[in-house]
Each structure stands twice: as C-alpha cells, then as structure tokens.
C-alpha cells in the first residue's frame, strides 16, 4: 500500500505532518525530518491498530 504524506511548515520551528489517506493521522515536530519520522511511526501504529481489530484500513 502506498500512502502519500504531507509535511508543512506552520510556524517557526513547527511542522505538521499528515497522511491524507488515513483520517486523523497527524503529527507535530520541530523539523521536517522529525515530522517524517514521527509520521512513519504513526502510520505503522495506525495500521497495526486496524489489523489487530480485524478491520479494513480506510484508504481515501
């Protein structure tokens, strides 16, 4: 499954990372690299959570 991620600078030392394909999957960080790493972890946790509940992963 390929997922798109978006990293945006919203203020000095504040970046928001999101995965538009997964509702509610967002992170905040002080650098783009940190946002990317946190988002990877968030996506993994999101997918694991759905798999543990035997639910289909929503993909917009």
N, CA, C and O of each residue as an XYZ file, in Angstrom:
240
protein
N       0.836     -1.168      0.000
C       0.000      0.000      0.000
C       0.885      1.237      0.000
O       1.757      1.380      0.857
N       0.668      2.117     -0.943
C       1.416      3.371     -0.987
C       0.552      4.460     -0.374
O      -0.627      4.605     -0.698
N       1.167      5.222      0.519
C       0.465      6.310      1.179
C       1.210      7.615      0.942
O       2.439      7.662      0.988
N       0.463      8.650      0.693
C       1.049      9.969      0.488
C       1.182     10.657      1.841
O       0.277     10.578      2.671
N       2.299     11.327      2.066
C       2.462     12.127      3.273
C       2.702     13.572      2.870
O       3.226     13.856      1.793
N       2.307     14.483      3.762
C       2.476     15.911      3.525
C       3.101     16.509      4.777
O       2.610     16.301      5.887
N       4.187     17.251      4.592
C       4.848     17.958      5.688
C       4.752     19.456      5.382
O       5.202     19.912      4.330
N       4.164     20.211      6.308
C       4.024     21.663      6.098
C       4.624     22.428      7.274
O       4.483     22.030      8.431
N       5.292     23.526      6.956
C       5.790     24.425      7.994
C       4.654     25.373      8.334
O       4.134     26.061      7.455
N       4.263     25.415      9.603
C       3.148     26.270     10.001
C       3.594     27.437     10.873
O       2.853     28.408     11.034
N       4.786     27.353     11.432
C       5.350     28.433     12.249
C       6.842     28.167     12.383
O       7.345     27.125     11.964
N       7.533     29.125     12.972
C       8.960     28.940     13.214
C       9.141     27.724     14.114
O       8.579     27.676     15.208
N       9.910     26.752     13.672
C      10.175     25.511     14.426
C       8.918     24.687     14.692
O       8.840     24.002     15.712
N       7.933     24.740     13.792
C       6.750     23.902     13.939
C       6.312     23.380     12.577
O       5.957     24.145     11.680
N       6.347     22.068     12.449
C       5.950     21.400     11.216
C       4.827     20.425     11.531
O       4.838     19.756     12.564
N       3.877     20.357     10.642
C       2.761     19.415     10.758
C       2.930     18.365      9.666
O       3.104     18.692      8.492
N       2.877     17.115     10.068
C       2.925     16.014      9.110
C       1.583     15.323      9.110
O       0.987     15.104     10.164
N       1.109     14.979      7.931
C      -0.174     14.295      7.828
C      -0.140     13.262      6.715
O       0.629     13.369      5.760
N      -0.983     12.273      6.864
C      -1.184     11.272      5.829
C      -2.637     11.415      5.389
O      -3.529     10.892      6.056
N      -2.897     12.107      4.289
C      -4.266     12.370      3.856
C      -5.085     11.096      3.623
O      -6.314     11.139      3.686
N      -4.432      9.980      3.358
C      -5.136      8.721      3.121
C      -5.731      8.128      4.395
O      -6.693      7.362      4.340
N      -5.153      8.486      5.545
C      -5.583      7.911      6.819
C      -6.159      9.012      7.704
O      -5.429      9.865      8.207
N      -7.457      8.982      7.883
C      -8.150     10.022      8.637
C      -7.602     10.130     10.058
O      -7.502      9.131     10.770
N      -7.251     11.336     10.459
C      -6.787     11.583     11.808
C      -5.327     11.269     12.057
O      -4.880     11.312     13.203
N      -4.579     10.958     11.028
C      -3.168     10.610     11.182
C      -2.319     11.865     10.970
O      -1.961     12.204      9.843
N      -2.002     12.555     12.089
C      -1.263     13.813     12.054
C      -0.197     13.816     13.147
O      -0.356     13.162     14.177
N       0.881     14.547     12.921
C       1.929     14.711     13.936
C       2.436     16.145     13.901
O       2.253     16.861     12.917
N       3.078     16.550     14.996
C       3.749     17.851     15.082
C       5.202     17.608     15.433
O       5.522     16.698     16.198
N       6.086     18.431     14.867
C       7.518     18.296     15.156
C       8.216     19.636     14.919
O       7.627     20.569     14.373
N       9.476     19.715     15.339
C      10.235     20.957     15.195
C      11.062     21.007     13.918
O      11.559     22.069     13.543
N      11.214     19.860     13.242
C      11.940     19.825     11.965
C      11.169     18.943     10.985
O      10.391     18.087     11.404
N      11.382     19.148      9.682
C      10.710     18.286      8.714
C      11.121     16.816      8.851
O      10.301     15.917      8.668
N      12.387     16.584      9.170
C      12.869     15.212      9.322
C      12.197     14.528     10.513
O      11.802     13.365     10.431
N      12.072     15.260     11.614
C      11.411     14.705     12.799
C       9.941     14.428     12.495
O       9.400     13.410     12.927
N       9.300     15.315     11.764
C       7.896     15.107     11.385
C       7.762     13.856     10.525
O       6.835     13.069     10.719
N       8.665     13.668      9.587
C       8.630     12.489      8.712
C       8.795     11.203      9.535
O       8.076     10.227      9.322
N       9.745     11.212     10.472
C       9.985     10.030     11.303
C       8.795      9.736     12.210
O       8.388      8.582     12.346
N       8.241     10.768     12.826
C       7.079     10.584     13.684
C       5.881     10.089     12.883
O       5.112      9.250     13.351
N       5.733     10.613     11.678
C       4.615     10.213     10.837
C       4.740      8.746     10.420
O       3.742      8.027     10.366
N       5.953      8.306     10.130
C       6.158      6.887      9.815
C       5.696      6.010     10.975
O       5.008      5.008     10.781
N       6.085      6.405     12.176
C       5.687      5.641     13.366
C       4.177      5.685     13.565
O       3.564      4.678     13.917
N       3.580      6.847     13.340
C       2.126      6.988     13.500
C       1.384      6.126     12.484
O       0.383      5.494     12.820
N       1.865      6.098     11.257
C       1.235      5.280     10.217
C       1.331      3.799     10.578
O       0.359      3.058     10.434
N       2.492      3.373     11.042
C       2.663      1.976     11.444
C       1.698      1.617     12.569
O       1.065      0.563     12.530
N       1.582      2.490     13.573
C       0.677      2.241     14.692
C      -0.775      2.219     14.223
O      -1.564      1.398     14.691
N      -1.127      3.100     13.317
C      -2.472      3.181     12.758
C      -2.824      1.857     12.079
O      -3.898      1.299     12.307
N      -1.921      1.367     11.254
C      -2.159      0.125     10.510
C      -2.222     -1.074     11.457
O      -3.090     -1.934     11.307
N      -1.321     -1.136     12.418
C      -1.330     -2.234     13.392
C      -2.643     -2.254     14.164
O      -3.221     -3.318     14.388
N      -3.111     -1.083     14.568
C      -4.358     -0.985     15.315
C      -5.529     -1.557     14.522
O      -6.339     -2.312     15.060
N      -5.616     -1.200     13.254
C      -6.694     -1.718     12.416
C      -6.567     -3.221     12.210
O      -7.569     -3.936     12.240
N      -5.359     -3.702     12.004
C      -5.163     -5.136     11.793
C      -5.518     -5.935     13.044
O      -6.093     -7.019     12.943
N      -5.181     -5.414     14.218
C      -5.492     -6.115     15.460
C      -6.998     -6.219     15.681
O      -7.475     -7.175     16.293
N      -7.738     -5.245     15.188
C      -9.203     -5.270     15.334
C      -9.872     -5.961     14.152
O     -11.099     -6.037     14.081
N      -9.060     -6.465     13.223
C      -9.561     -7.151     12.022
C     -10.489     -6.247     11.201
O     -11.496     -6.698     10.654
N     -10.130     -4.979     11.130
C     -10.915     -4.019     10.354
C     -10.151     -3.655      9.084
O      -8.922     -3.694      9.042
N     -10.900     -3.306      8.069
C     -10.290     -2.856      6.821
C      -9.692     -1.469      7.044
O     -10.314     -0.599      7.653
N      -8.478     -1.281      6.541
C      -7.802      0.007      6.674
C      -8.437      0.984      5.697
O      -8.438      0.748      4.488
N      -8.983      2.091      6.223
C      -9.598      3.061      5.308
C      -8.533      3.724      4.452
O      -7.483      4.115      4.961
N      -8.787      3.850      3.187
C      -7.828      4.457      2.255
C      -8.599      5.392      1.344
O      -9.297      4.954      0.429
N      -8.465      6.674      1.601
C      -9.194      7.667      0.810
C      -8.572      7.844     -0.539
O      -9.054      8.643     -1.342
